């Protein structure tokens, strides 16, 4: 009997605190569902003028609560903050379009699950096109058998001719933008450069880094390119809140950069039947089209 008691005490001592949170998931999910329902009015007021469907944002949020493991166990403050950030930026809070991801994050400081918002590849592109000076944007992966050369300086050079077959492994990623005034800029990053940034991310082994590595690598180089370009207010706020936790769901909370918290992002198993892919840059971007907001994908999903 004493041996069994000692074993039970030892097992209890080594049981992670998060298991207690997991046992309360069934009770927490209805609370967050009701919380999302109560936020519909706030979401409607927060949406930009060109996004007029608060019901869709709420439905996607409810779907994510059911689909993403541990998301329903997150605090209401962090979930509401992440949802309001998506609403104010006009981004869909789910992985279907690759605009934004809601990731459950175990906060060592709060000893609770919180929501980390990750702005996706398509989300960054969408916000770029809202700037009136935007004229073109493209991001590509370079493979070892491609014909590729670049040079920075007073007369920068960027030339990429993809191999027609057997392209080999990825070696570099680059993003290039053109503005309406004729100016342009580009940034090239090696695989090692991207990996160094991925390793600094709390979600380096889960979420979109796990399911859509190539898209996240191109998003990384796009973020570096944005440092050289004029940014809209929405894009600047998105960069400030990317991969952070926001606990203030008030409209003014978007003007305060999110908080980076030491912790651990929970590993996510891909849902059965969910490819989870992120769309590539639309082909017309590579030809430097006239600036226009690409709303075709959004319209098709409504």
Kinemage of the C-alpha trace (Angstrom):
@kinemage 1
@onewidth
@group {chain A} dominant
@subgroup {mainchain}
@vectorlist {calphas} color= white
{ca unk a 1} P 0.000 0.000 0.000
{ca unk a 2} L 2.767 2.425 0.928
{ca unk a 3} L 4.536 1.716 -2.327
{ca unk a 4} L 1.372 2.465 -4.298
{ca unk a 5} L 0.861 5.670 -2.347
{ca unk a 6} L 4.437 6.746 -2.997
{ca unk a 7} L 3.990 6.080 -6.697
{ca unk a 8} L 0.775 8.062 -6.776
{ca unk a 9} L 2.425 10.998 -5.029
{ca unk a 10} L 5.398 10.862 -7.400
{ca unk a 11} L 3.154 10.727 -10.459
{ca unk a 12} L 1.112 13.640 -9.218
{ca unk a 13} L 4.261 15.636 -8.507
{ca unk a 14} L 5.457 15.198 -12.078
{ca unk a 15} L 2.126 15.861 -13.784
{ca unk a 16} L 2.424 19.130 -15.786
{ca unk a 17} L 0.120 21.915 -14.697
{ca unk a 18} L -1.257 22.202 -18.209
{ca unk a 19} L -2.995 18.823 -17.814
{ca unk a 20} L -5.277 20.448 -15.258
{ca unk a 21} L -6.141 23.061 -17.844
{ca unk a 22} L -6.821 20.360 -20.420
{ca unk a 23} L -9.314 18.677 -18.113
{ca unk a 24} L -11.288 21.923 -18.068
{ca unk a 25} L -11.425 22.199 -21.866
{ca unk a 26} L -15.010 21.020 -22.103
{ca unk a 27} L -16.120 23.734 -19.696
{ca unk a 28} L -13.961 26.440 -21.266
{ca unk a 29} L -15.053 25.957 -24.881
{ca unk a 30} L -18.710 26.957 -24.372
{ca unk a 31} L -17.467 30.066 -22.538
{ca unk a 32} L -15.280 31.090 -25.482
{ca unk a 33} L -18.100 30.295 -27.920
{ca unk a 34} L -20.395 32.604 -25.982
{ca unk a 35} L -17.578 35.149 -25.821
{ca unk a 36} L -17.227 35.149 -29.625
{ca unk a 37} L -20.998 35.526 -29.978
{ca unk a 38} L -20.918 38.515 -27.632
{ca unk a 39} L -18.111 40.114 -29.682
{ca unk a 40} L -20.076 40.224 -32.948
{ca unk a 41} L -21.026 43.865 -32.440
{ca unk a 42} L -17.450 44.866 -31.644
{ca unk a 43} L -16.187 42.929 -34.670
{ca unk a 44} L -18.689 44.691 -36.944
{ca unk a 45} L -17.563 48.120 -35.691
{ca unk a 46} L -13.883 47.208 -35.988
{ca unk a 47} L -13.920 45.881 -39.568
{ca unk a 48} L -12.487 48.195 -42.265
{ca unk a 49} L -14.941 49.657 -44.768
{ca unk a 50} L -13.849 47.247 -47.528
{ca unk a 51} L -14.603 44.213 -45.326
{ca unk a 52} L -18.303 44.169 -44.573
{ca unk a 53} L -18.975 40.664 -43.286
{ca unk a 54} L -18.599 40.400 -39.488
{ca unk a 55} L -20.644 37.192 -39.486
{ca unk a 56} L -17.957 35.449 -41.543
{ca unk a 57} L -15.194 36.511 -39.133
{ca unk a 58} L -17.215 35.174 -36.183
{ca unk a 59} L -18.019 31.896 -37.971
{ca unk a 60} L -14.359 31.318 -38.805
{ca unk a 61} L -13.384 32.015 -35.192
{ca unk a 62} L -15.927 29.461 -33.957
{ca unk a 63} L -14.654 26.931 -36.486
{ca unk a 64} L -11.083 27.469 -35.308
{ca unk a 65} L -12.173 26.853 -31.709
{ca unk a 66} L -13.422 23.411 -32.718
{ca unk a 67} L -10.588 22.624 -35.121
{ca unk a 68} L -7.405 23.717 -33.326
{ca unk a 69} L -6.477 21.658 -30.292
{ca unk a 70} L -6.112 23.651 -27.025
{ca unk a 71} L -7.381 26.869 -28.634
{ca unk a 72} L -10.622 26.609 -26.651
{ca unk a 73} L -8.553 26.505 -23.452
{ca unk a 74} L -6.942 29.902 -24.055
{ca unk a 75} L -7.779 32.932 -21.957
{ca unk a 76} L -10.643 35.114 -23.139
{ca unk a 77} L -8.425 38.212 -23.009
{ca unk a 78} L -5.837 36.835 -25.439
{ca unk a 79} L -8.439 35.228 -27.726
{ca unk a 80} L -10.458 38.438 -27.859
{ca unk a 81} L -7.335 40.500 -28.511
{ca unk a 82} L -6.216 38.274 -31.386
{ca unk a 83} L -9.708 38.250 -32.901
{ca unk a 84} L -9.977 42.035 -32.686
{ca unk a 85} L -6.573 42.443 -34.334
{ca unk a 86} L -7.773 40.295 -37.252
{ca unk a 87} L -11.017 42.266 -37.463
{ca unk a 88} L -9.320 45.671 -37.371
{ca unk a 89} L -6.811 44.629 -40.033
{ca unk a 90} L -9.508 42.969 -42.148
{ca unk a 91} L -7.814 39.546 -42.086
{ca unk a 92} L -9.527 36.173 -41.738
{ca unk a 93} L -8.439 34.400 -38.518
{ca unk a 94} L -7.973 30.923 -39.965
{ca unk a 95} L -5.512 28.981 -42.055
{ca unk a 96} L -7.692 28.438 -45.140
{ca unk a 97} L -6.556 31.622 -46.914
{ca unk a 98} L -3.227 31.899 -45.124
{ca unk a 99} L -3.974 35.431 -43.896
{ca unk a 100} L -3.675 34.853 -40.135
{ca unk a 101} L -3.300 31.979 -37.688
{ca unk a 102} L -4.504 31.678 -34.090
{ca unk a 103} L -2.017 29.493 -32.215
{ca unk a 104} L -2.481 28.218 -28.647
{ca unk a 105} L 0.535 29.212 -26.596
{ca unk a 106} L 1.441 27.971 -23.139
{ca unk a 107} L 2.555 31.038 -21.184
{ca unk a 108} L 5.049 30.184 -18.475
{ca unk a 109} L 4.372 33.521 -16.827
{ca unk a 110} L 0.564 33.275 -16.766
{ca unk a 111} L 0.544 29.466 -16.341
{ca unk a 112} L -2.274 29.329 -18.864
{ca unk a 113} L -2.871 28.975 -22.576
{ca unk a 114} L -2.879 32.236 -24.521
{ca unk a 115} L -3.419 33.008 -28.214
{ca unk a 116} L -0.457 34.013 -30.306
{ca unk a 117} L -1.442 35.716 -33.556
{ca unk a 118} L 0.728 34.903 -36.573
{ca unk a 119} L 0.118 37.065 -39.635
{ca unk a 120} L 0.360 34.808 -42.684
{ca unk a 121} L 1.998 35.209 -46.056
{ca unk a 122} L -1.228 36.153 -47.814
{ca unk a 123} L -2.130 38.543 -44.994
{ca unk a 124} L 1.090 40.508 -45.483
{ca unk a 125} L 0.490 40.667 -49.231
{ca unk a 126} L -3.098 41.823 -48.783
{ca unk a 127} L -2.075 44.636 -46.452
{ca unk a 128} L 0.703 45.722 -48.829
{ca unk a 129} L -1.823 46.196 -51.620
{ca unk a 130} L -3.853 48.577 -49.479
{ca unk a 131} L -1.099 51.180 -49.795
{ca unk a 132} L -1.892 53.650 -52.626
{ca unk a 133} L 1.734 53.596 -53.791
{ca unk a 134} L 1.841 49.810 -54.265
{ca unk a 135} L 2.416 48.711 -57.859
{ca unk a 136} L 3.852 45.185 -57.670
{ca unk a 137} L 4.991 42.520 -55.240
{ca unk a 138} L 6.473 39.064 -55.750
{ca unk a 139} L 8.278 36.536 -53.585
{ca unk a 140} L 9.969 33.393 -54.857
{ca unk a 141} L 12.048 30.410 -53.837
{ca unk a 142} L 15.415 29.854 -55.535
{ca unk a 143} L 16.618 26.289 -56.074
{ca unk a 144} L 20.187 25.102 -56.539
{ca unk a 145} L 19.799 24.376 -60.285
{ca unk a 146} L 18.161 27.723 -61.079
{ca unk a 147} L 20.114 30.469 -62.843
{ca unk a 148} L 20.205 33.125 -60.130
{ca unk a 149} L 22.330 36.178 -59.446
{ca unk a 150} L 21.906 39.337 -57.422
{ca unk a 151} L 23.981 42.308 -56.376
{ca unk a 152} L 23.298 45.172 -53.990
{ca unk a 153} L 24.761 48.663 -54.314
{ca unk a 154} L 24.146 51.805 -56.358
{ca unk a 155} L 23.167 49.685 -59.371
{ca unk a 156} L 21.400 46.650 -57.870
{ca unk a 157} L 20.901 43.548 -59.993
{ca unk a 158} L 18.391 40.733 -59.546
{ca unk a 159} L 18.063 37.982 -62.116
{ca unk a 160} L 16.289 34.656 -61.659
{ca unk a 161} L 15.672 32.075 -64.357
{ca unk a 162} L 14.135 28.919 -62.838
{ca unk a 163} L 15.307 25.545 -64.099
{ca unk a 164} L 12.675 23.806 -66.191
{ca unk a 165} L 13.043 20.517 -64.282
{ca unk a 166} L 15.076 18.901 -61.514
{ca unk a 167} L 15.492 22.197 -59.684
{ca unk a 168} L 17.155 20.648 -56.644
{ca unk a 169} L 16.895 21.871 -53.061
{ca unk a 170} L 16.037 25.445 -51.997
{ca unk a 171} L 19.023 27.757 -51.543
{ca unk a 172} L 17.556 31.262 -51.289
{ca unk a 173} L 14.350 33.246 -50.954
{ca unk a 174} L 13.725 36.737 -52.280
{ca unk a 175} L 11.023 39.381 -52.382
{ca unk a 176} L 10.806 42.308 -54.769
{ca unk a 177} L 8.401 45.238 -54.806
{ca unk a 178} L 7.686 48.078 -57.194
{ca unk a 179} L 6.027 51.348 -56.236
{ca unk a 180} L 3.754 53.555 -58.320
{ca unk a 181} L 6.454 56.241 -58.609
{ca unk a 182} L 8.729 53.800 -60.443
{ca unk a 183} L 10.945 52.922 -57.490
{ca unk a 184} L 11.684 49.322 -56.597
{ca unk a 185} L 13.510 47.308 -53.965
{ca unk a 186} L 14.377 43.707 -53.280
{ca unk a 187} L 15.775 41.556 -50.483
{ca unk a 188} L 17.471 38.162 -50.805
{ca unk a 189} L 17.893 35.743 -47.910
{ca unk a 190} L 19.669 32.398 -47.888
{ca unk a 191} L 18.108 29.302 -46.354
{ca unk a 192} L 20.487 29.789 -43.423
{ca unk a 193} L 19.263 33.385 -42.960
{ca unk a 194} L 15.647 32.213 -42.865
{ca unk a 195} L 16.492 29.400 -40.471
{ca unk a 196} L 18.163 31.843 -38.081
{ca unk a 197} L 14.934 33.845 -37.910
{ca unk a 198} L 12.762 30.732 -37.618
{ca unk a 199} L 14.810 29.538 -34.666
{ca unk a 200} L 13.987 32.784 -32.821
{ca unk a 201} L 10.257 32.196 -33.270
{ca unk a 202} L 8.278 30.588 -30.447
{ca unk a 203} L 6.255 28.716 -33.089
{ca unk a 204} L 9.305 27.476 -34.994
{ca unk a 205} L 8.239 23.813 -34.838
{ca unk a 206} L 4.451 24.160 -35.045
{ca unk a 207} L 1.689 26.064 -36.816
{ca unk a 208} L 2.461 27.424 -40.309
{ca unk a 209} L 6.214 26.880 -39.891
{ca unk a 210} L 5.403 23.171 -39.673
{ca unk a 211} L 2.680 22.951 -42.331
{ca unk a 212} L 3.711 25.714 -44.777
{ca unk a 213} L 7.452 26.222 -44.398
{ca unk a 214} L 8.018 27.623 -47.890
{ca unk a 215} L 5.251 30.204 -47.500
{ca unk a 216} L 6.558 31.256 -44.075
{ca unk a 217} L 10.073 31.580 -45.506
{ca unk a 218} L 8.771 33.911 -48.209
{ca unk a 219} L 6.787 35.828 -45.597
{ca unk a 220} L 10.035 36.258 -43.646
{ca unk a 221} L 11.816 37.809 -46.609
{ca unk a 222} L 8.762 39.982 -47.373
{ca unk a 223} L 8.908 41.313 -43.790
{ca unk a 224} L 12.552 42.240 -44.320
{ca unk a 225} L 11.609 43.979 -47.577
{ca unk a 226} L 8.874 45.977 -45.833
{ca unk a 227} L 11.577 47.672 -43.766
{ca unk a 228} L 12.667 49.432 -46.973
{ca unk a 229} L 9.197 50.418 -48.197
{ca unk a 230} L 6.550 52.949 -47.177
{ca unk a 231} L 3.925 51.115 -45.134
{ca unk a 232} L 0.241 51.741 -44.620
{ca unk a 233} L -0.932 52.183 -41.036
{ca unk a 234} L -2.577 48.748 -41.191
{ca unk a 235} L 0.609 47.056 -42.381
{ca unk a 236} L 2.723 48.759 -39.707
{ca unk a 237} L 0.287 47.570 -37.037
{ca unk a 238} L 0.270 44.046 -38.460
{ca unk a 239} L 4.059 43.868 -38.250
{ca unk a 240} L 3.908 45.143 -34.664
{ca unk a 241} L 1.366 42.472 -33.622
{ca unk a 242} L 2.790 39.553 -35.608
{ca unk a 243} L 3.694 36.582 -33.354
{ca unk a 244} L 2.627 38.412 -30.192
{ca unk a 245} L -0.092 38.153 -27.543
{ca unk a 246} L -2.651 40.957 -27.268
{ca unk a 247} L -4.845 41.017 -24.170
{ca unk a 248} L -6.671 44.297 -24.782
{ca unk a 249} L -9.677 43.758 -27.073
{ca unk a 250} L -10.632 47.445 -27.093
{ca unk a 251} L -10.276 49.382 -30.382
{ca unk a 252} L -7.347 51.311 -28.926
{ca unk a 253} L -5.457 48.055 -28.266
{ca unk a 254} L -4.327 47.858 -31.903
{ca unk a 255} L -2.153 50.941 -31.420
{ca unk a 256} L -0.129 49.212 -28.691
{ca unk a 257} L 2.371 46.607 -29.942
{ca unk a 258} L 1.636 43.075 -28.786
{ca unk a 259} L 3.722 41.379 -26.113
{ca unk a 260} L 6.308 38.677 -26.706
{ca unk a 261} L 6.051 36.172 -23.871
{ca unk a 262} L 8.444 33.385 -22.962
{ca unk a 263} L 6.663 30.112 -23.379
{ca unk a 264} L 5.891 27.232 -25.666
{ca unk a 265} L 3.587 26.914 -28.666
{ca unk a 266} L 1.595 23.685 -28.570
{ca unk a 267} L 2.297 21.173 -31.319
{ca unk a 268} L -0.647 20.938 -33.712
{ca unk a 269} L -1.619 17.751 -35.493
{ca unk a 270} L -3.006 18.470 -38.984
{ca unk a 271} L -6.743 17.972 -39.207
{ca unk a 272} L -7.794 14.978 -41.289
{ca unk a 273} L -8.794 16.066 -44.767
{ca unk a 274} L -7.345 19.558 -44.246
{ca unk a 275} L -4.490 20.212 -46.617
{ca unk a 276} L -3.644 23.424 -44.807
{ca unk a 277} L -1.784 24.838 -47.787
{ca unk a 278} L -1.133 28.525 -48.374
{ca unk a 279} L -1.718 29.906 -51.818
{ca unk a 280} L 1.249 31.182 -53.830
{ca unk a 281} L 1.666 34.795 -54.878
{ca unk a 282} L -0.824 35.461 -57.702
{ca unk a 283} L 0.996 35.113 -61.015
{ca unk a 284} L 0.011 38.576 -62.175
{ca unk a 285} L 2.053 40.183 -59.397
{ca unk a 286} L 5.282 39.091 -61.082
{ca unk a 287} L 4.462 41.180 -64.160
{ca unk a 288} L 4.217 44.460 -62.206
{ca unk a 289} L 0.459 45.120 -62.689
{ca unk a 290} L -1.257 48.371 -61.901
{ca unk a 291} L -1.900 48.765 -58.186
{ca unk a 292} L -5.204 47.183 -57.233
{ca unk a 293} L -6.440 45.284 -54.224
{ca unk a 294} L -6.694 41.558 -55.037
{ca unk a 295} L -10.212 40.903 -53.747
{ca unk a 296} L -11.107 38.017 -56.038
{ca unk a 297} L -10.265 35.294 -53.518
{ca unk a 298} L -12.219 37.048 -50.796
{ca unk a 299} L -15.290 37.500 -52.984
{ca unk a 300} L -15.213 33.871 -54.028
{ca unk a 301} L -15.353 32.647 -50.439
{ca unk a 302} L -18.391 34.680 -49.397
